[in-house]
C-alpha cells in the first residue's frame, strides 16, 4: 500500500490592523512586565491563597495514595498466596 503524504493546510489568517492605542501601550503595563516584578508579599499571598483554595485536592490525593498502596499490597499478598 502506498504511503499517504500529509498535505499542508493553508491558513486563511486575516491580518487586521490594530488601533493606534493598542500598538502604543507602554511595556510597564503589560502582563509580562508585571509578572516579572513580583514582591515577596504578593508571592506569599499567592501561595497561601493557593493552599486555601486547593485544600480539598491535597486531601483527595492523600486518600488516592493510601488506596493505591493498599491495593498494591493486596496484589502482592494475593500473588504470594496463589503462586
C-alpha positions in Angstrom: 0.0 0.0 0.0 1.3 3.4 -0.9 2.3 5.8 1.8 0.0 8.7 2.2 1.6 12.1 2.1 0.5 14.7 4.6 -0.8 17.8 2.9 0.0 21.2 4.3 -3.1 23.2 5.1 -3.2 26.8 4.0 -4.2 29.0 6.8 -6.6 31.7 5.9 -5.5 34.1 8.6 -6.7 37.6 8.0 -4.5 40.3 9.3 -6.5 43.1 11.0 -4.7 46.3 11.7 -4.7 47.2 15.3 -5.8 50.7 16.5 -3.0 53.1 17.5 -4.0 52.9 21.2 -3.2 49.1 21.3 0.0 49.5 19.4 1.4 52.3 21.7 0.9 50.5 25.1 3.9 51.1 27.4 5.8 48.0 28.4 5.2 48.7 32.1 1.5 48.0 31.8 2.0 44.7 30.0 1.2 41.5 31.9 4.7 40.0 31.3 6.4 43.1 32.8 4.0 43.0 35.8 4.8 39.3 36.4 8.5 39.9 36.4 8.2 42.4 39.3 6.6 40.2 42.0 7.2 41.3 45.6 7.7 38.8 48.4 4.4 39.8 49.9 2.5 39.1 46.7 4.2 35.7 46.3 3.4 34.7 49.9 -0.2 35.9 49.4 -0.5 33.9 46.2 0.9 30.7 47.9 -1.4 31.0 50.8 -4.4 31.5 48.7 -3.4 28.6 46.5 -3.2 26.3 49.6 -6.5 27.6 50.8 -8.3 27.1 47.5 -7.0 23.6 46.8 -7.0 22.1 50.3 -9.6 19.5 49.2 -7.3 18.4 46.3 -4.5 17.5 48.8 -7.0 15.6 50.9 -8.2 13.7 47.8 -4.6 13.0 46.6 -3.7 11.6 50.1 -6.7 9.3 50.0 -5.9 8.1 46.5 -2.3 7.4 47.5 -3.4 5.4 50.5 -5.9 3.4 48.5 -3.3 2.7 45.8 -0.7 1.5 48.3 -3.4 -0.8 49.9 -4.4 -2.3 46.6 -0.7 -2.8 45.6 -0.1 -4.6 48.9 -3.2 -6.7 48.3 -1.9 -7.7 44.9 1.5 -8.8 46.4 -0.3 -10.8 49.1 -2.5 -12.5 46.6 0.4 -13.3 44.3 2.2 -15.0 47.2 -0.9 -16.9 48.3 -1.9 -18.1 44.9 1.5 -18.6 43.4 
